[in-house]
Structures are given as structure tokens and as C-alpha cells.
Amino acid sequence: MSAKENSTAGKSLHQEIESYWTNRAGGYSLVNQEELAGEVGGDWLGEIEKRIRSVFPSVPPQALSVLDIGTGPGFFSIILAGAGYSVTAADFTAAMLDEARKNAGALADNICFRQMDAQNLTFPDGTFDIVISRNLTWNLEHPENAYASWLRVLKKGGLLLNFDANWYTWIYDDKMQTARQEERRIVEENGIRNFETDPGIDEDAMDGIVRRVPLTRQNRPDWDIRTLKKLGLTDAEICVDTEIWQKVWSESEKINYAATTPMFLVEVHKKK
């Protein structure tokens, strides 16, 4: 048995995902720290607040409860708490929550940190005005359960913002594999930071995960729209922005990912 097979023997997919992100926490935290230190944080906050103000035009930030689900090292929680929102940061991985607390610094006292499964939230119905997530849904074993859980804890009249991308779908698509190889060539030839070599990335472990999670084979955000409608939402409640990456990604991110995994936004306005 190989070292890889031995490390995953007897583990469920859920356990493999948790183990991967536990090991990745420190390296991923460095990425969030760079975002918080640069201009990207302001770009993200501006785009998020624009959408919040469209739904809650006269409500002050401190009166709005936000759930940052899959917070990782805390990026969304930190920028939103810094803007005055009442934030709960949830993640299934204890190591990620530890990094989030450290990254938050003095703002940690203004954030409620909870270890919780994004696919089975234990908050009461209608707890939050806003539910927000980034780069989480693609990596879940039961993403449809996650959407159902998020909608359940969202108040009537609330706002759901899910930022994600078709991560790793290139492994099943020859054209996308070619595009990815071209991205890697441009990155290398121009001396640009290659995000695929960030600290803590275990390519073998991730390969095993992405071949088992369901969304790797799905075309998104079409899948998201279909799933939300199955959960009872109407067209009027769902809005998709496939160009959001142009507004919030750094130039390095655009070069690394734009050809194969441009980020999209699934925005839900839950009926009153």
C-alpha cells in the first residue's frame, strides 16, 4: 500500500476533506494575510457592501447579523467585522478557526467563532440577515444539503452571497486542461506567483478529493440555479454574476485562474 493509500485508508470523504484543510490551514492563512494587507480587502468589502445596501438600504451594519460559513482563516469575517457588522464565523476545521482568530487580532472579540459543518448547521431557523461564503461549495460532499441549511438559517428578506468557481473541473475536460497548461506557461514565463505551489498544498490529497466530490463534474453556476429552484426559490430570488472575478481578484489571481476557473457569485434574496 502506498503512503497516500495508507493515509486515506478507512477515512470517509468528509474526513479526508477535513484532514486536507487542517494541514492546509497555515499556508492558506498566509494567503488571507496578504489579501488583508493589500487592496484586495477593500475591493471585496466594496462589492459585498454594495449588495448589502441594495437589500438593507437604511439598516446600520451593527444591526445586521452575518454568518460567514466556511470562514477558513477569516477573511470575510475580518473585513465585515471591521466594517461594523455582527459576524459569526463558522468552519468545520478547528485549525482554520485558530488561524482566523489570530488573523482577526483585536477584532476577534467582535466575532463569534463556531466549529460547525456547513452541510448541517445547528443554528435555529431564521437566525441571520446575511449568509456569505467563498470557495466552499465546490469542496463539499453534499452541497445541496449546504444550500438547504444556509437558506434555513437565513431570515425572510435576507441575503445569501455565495462566491465560488469551477475549481478542478479541468481534470475532466480536455479543452480546459489545454487552457490550464497555457495558464501555467504564462505564469512561469512572466515570473508570476504560481498559486498552485502555495504552502500546504498537497496535490495528491486534493486530487483524491476532487475526483470524489460531486461538483467537479458539474457546470456551475447552472447547477446552483437548478438546486436553488429545487429548494423552492423562484427566478426573482436568484441572481448570478459571472463577472465578479473582474472586480475582486488581484491581477495575479486573474492570470492564474481566469481562463479555467473564473469566480462567479450566486446571490439570493429570500422572499419576505
N, C-alpha and C positions, 0 to 999 in steps of 0.2 A: 504494500500500500504506500502511495506517495505521501509526502508531508502534507500536501494540500488535501488529499483524500482523508488522511488521518485527522486533520484539524477540523474537518466538517462532518466526520462520521457521527451519526446519531443526532445531529442537530437538525431542528426544523428550519425552514426558510426564515421564519421570524427570528430565530436565534442567530442565524447566520448574518442577517441584516444588522441586528443589534451588535453583534461581535465586530463586524466591519466598522461601524460608525464609532464604536468605543475606541477602537485602535486608531481611527482617523481623527479623533476629536482634537488633539493638539495641533496637527497640521492644518485642519480646517479652521481652527481658531485663528491661526496666523493670517489666513485669507480674510476673515472678518475684520481683524485688526487693521489690515491695510485699507479695507473699504471704509472703516470708521475714521481713519486718519486722513483720507483723501476727500475728493469732491464727490465721489460716488454716493456717499451717505446723504448728502444734500439733494442730489438728483432723485434718489429713491424717495426720500421724505416728501419732496415736492409733488411727485406723481401720486403717491399714496394720499396725501392730504387733499389734493385736487378732487379725488374721487370721494373722500370722506365728506368734504364740504358740499358736494353735489347732493348728498343724501341727508346730511345733518348741517344745513347752512347756518343755523343760529345756535347750535349746541357747542359750548366750550369743550376743549379737549378733556379737561379733568372730569367732565360729566359722562364721558364715553368709555365704556368698558371694552377692551380689546383682548382677544385671545390670539396669541402668536403660536400657532401649532406647528411642531417640528422646528422649534426655535434654533436648534443647533447651538452654535457659540453666541447666539443672542443678538444678531444684527438688527432685525426688525424691532425686537423688544427695546433695545437700547435707543434707537433713533426715535421711536414713538414715545417712550418714557421721557426722553429728553425734551420732547415737544409738549409734554404735559398730560399725555393720555394715561388712563388707568389700565395697566398692562399685566396680563397673566402670560407667562412664558412656559409652554409645555413641550416636553420631549420625552421619548421613551428611553433615551440613553442617559444614564446618570453622569457619565463623563462629559457629555455635551453640556449638561446643565451646570456642571462645575466650571467649565470654560466660560459659559455665559455669565455666571456670577462674577468671575474675575474680570471679564471684559467690561461689564457694566460699571465697575468701580463704585463711586458714590451713588450712582443711580440704582444700584442693586436693592437699596432699601425701598425704592418705589416700584419694584417689580415683584410679583408673586410667582415663584418658580415651582412648577409641578411636574413630577415624573408621571407620564401617562401615555397610553397607546393612542395614537391619532385615529386608529380604526375603531376605537371603543371608548370614547370619552365618558368620564363619570360625572361630569358637571350636570346640574339639573337642566331641564328644558328651558330654553329662552334666557340663558344667563348673560350672553354677550351682545353688545351692539354691533361689534365688528369681529369677524374671524379672518385671519390673514395667514398666508403660508407661502413659502418659497422653496422650490426644488425638493419637494417631499413626495407628492402623489406618485410620481413615476417609480418610486423605490418601495412601494407598499405591496404587501401580499394580497390585500383585499381593498383596493382603492375605492370601490363602490361603497363599501361599508364606511370608509372615511368620510366621503361626501355626505352620506346619510347622517352620520354622527355630528358633523360640523353644522349641517342645517338644523338639526335638532336643538343644539345649544345656542343657535342664533335667534335673537329676538325677532318677532314680527316687525317688519320695517327695517331690519338690519342689513348689513353689507358684508358679503363674502368676497375676498380678493385672493385668488389662487394663482401665483406666478409659477410657471413650470416650463418644461421643454421636452422634446422628444429625445431624451438622453439615451444614447446607446442603440437607438433603432437602426443605426448604420450596420450593425452586425448581421442584419437580415436583408440588407438592400445593397446590391452591387453598385448602383449609381451613387448612393450615399457613401459607400466605402471609398470610391474613387474621389469624391469631394473631400472626404476626411483626409485622405493621403495628400491631397493638394493643400489643405489647410496646414498639415504638419510640415510640408515643404516650405511654405511661405513663412511660417513661424521660425523654422530653423535658419533659413537663408537670411532673414532680417534680424536675427538675434533677439527675437521677442520671447518673453517668458512663456514657456510651454506649461499650461495649466495641468496637463496630464501627468506631469512629473512632480506635482506638489508633494510636500512631506506627508507621509502617512498613507498614500495611495497604494493599495495592493491590487494590482491588475488581475491577478489570478482569482482572488477572492471576489472582486467585483464582477468578473466575467461569469463566475458561477451563479451570482445573484441575478444579474440582468437577464440571463437565459431562463430564469425561473419565474421572475415577476411578470405579471400579465401585460403591463402597459408597454413593454419593449416591442411588442408586436402590433401595437395599436397606432392608428393615425390620430394624433391629437392636434388641436382641441376638439375634433369631431367626436371622439369618444366621450369627452367630458360633457358636451352638449347633450348627446344621447342619454347619458347616465343621469344627468340632472332632470331631464324630461321624464325619465322613468320614475324618478323620485317625486314627481308631481309638479315640477316647476313649468312655467309657461315661457314662450319665446320672449315675452315682455320682461321677464325677470332675469334673463340671461344676456350678457353682453361679452363679446370676445374681442380682445385687442391683440392682433398677431404682430404688431409693430412696436410693442412696448420695449423690446430689447434695444431699439434705436435710441430710446430716451434714457435708459438707466444703466446700460452696460458701458464699461470702460472701453477704450479703443483696443486694449489688449484682449478683452473678452470677445469683442466683435471679430477680431482676426482669428482667434482660437476656435470660435463656435458658430459664427453667423451662417456659414454655408451648410451646416449639417443639423444644428440644434438651436435655431433662434428661439429665444424665450417668448412665450405668449402669456396673456392674462385672461383668466376666466373670472368674470365679475358677476356676482349675483345680487340682485335687490329683492330680498324676500318680501312677499306681499304682507301688508298690514293685516 
